[in-house]
Amino acid sequence: MSALGDAGAGVLLQEAEAERRRGARGLYDREAMRPGAPMRWHDTTEPGNTGWGAASTAFSARALCTDLVVLGQRDPEDALAWGVPADFVPAVVADSGRPVLVVPRVGHYDVIGRRVLVAWKPAREAARALATALPLLRQAEHVEVAHWRESGEARVPLADTDDSRAQSSALEDWLQAHGVRARHTQQGDAHADIGEQLLSLAAHVDADLLVMGCYGRSRTREWLLGGATRTVLQSMTLPVWMAH
């Protein structure tokens, strides 16, 4: 493509992005007119915000002073998502320290938190996600906790060792102390993808929310995801409550 062609394509992308922003602002304005909690529009590209850095950095900085962040699942086929980093969701989860509700790019979710599946393994990410979701779990009609632990490359049910059984019992006691009665599931194929197993179990128990830790680490500007996190974020079929 010629330089002129490149410039023309850039103009078209900018115009498309401007149109999308106008559409988003229109949606916001309509929602802001509804009775309820006050809302405030914030644009990270407004003058004076240039020092906030990349999109995820700017968003994470704003999210620090919130109770909950709501994000949409990334759509790799959306040509207008070029300005959003591929690792936007996990970067915000990690950098903000806030619980994040990720909503699938397809479907409608009028009810969230009636039937909850919790993905549990003895790790700080899972503990953090579970703790932040307690207000929802207390009100849920059904809570299912799926246990697993990692042993090298293999994933095995958490109940396979005495220490694991003690962990499971401690978790059950802690949940009950907070008014949450949960059914605990010890199952799983040691060689199957944990993320796929979680999504399959979520469908089996008719869950409308999955609570799980966001596993991974940052390497410069690239967020390296754990296998379960990557699979769920790519193939999610229900809203997911995450924390890191």
Stockholm file with secondary structure:
# STOCKHOLM 1.0

chainA/1-244         MSALGDAGAGVLLQEAEAERRRGARGLYDREAMRPGAPMRWHDTTEPGNTGWGAASTAFSARALCTDLVVLGQRDPEDALAWGVPADFVPAVVADSGRPVLVVPRVGHYDVIGRRVLVAWKPAREAARALATALPLLRQAEHVEVAHWRESGEARVPLADTDDSRAQSSALEDWLQAHGVRARHTQQGDAHADIGEQLLSLAAHVDADLLVMGCYGRSRTREWLLGGATRTVLQSMTLPVWMAH
#=GR chainA/1-244 SS CCHHHHHHHHHHHHHHHHHHHHHHHHHHHHHHTSSSSCCCCCCTTSTTCGGGCSHHHHHHHHHTTCSCEEEECCCTTCGGGGGSCTTHHHHHHHHHCSCEEEECSSSCCSCCSSEEEEEECSSHHHHHHHHHTHHHHHHCSEEEEEECEEETTEEECGGGSHHHHHHHHHHHHHHHHTTCCCEEECCCCTTSCHHHHHHHHHHHTTCSEEEEECCEEEETTEEEECHHHHHHHHHCCSCEEEEC
#=GC SS_cons         CCHHHHHHHHHHHHHHHHHHHHHHHHHHHHHHTSSSSCCCCCCTTSTTCGGGCSHHHHHHHHHTTCSCEEEECCCTTCGGGGGSCTTHHHHHHHHHCSCEEEECSSSCCSCCSSEEEEEECSSHHHHHHHHHTHHHHHHCSEEEEEECEEETTEEECGGGSHHHHHHHHHHHHHHHHTTCCCEEECCCCTTSCHHHHHHHHHHHTTCSEEEEECCEEEETTEEEECHHHHHHHHHCCSCEEEEC
//
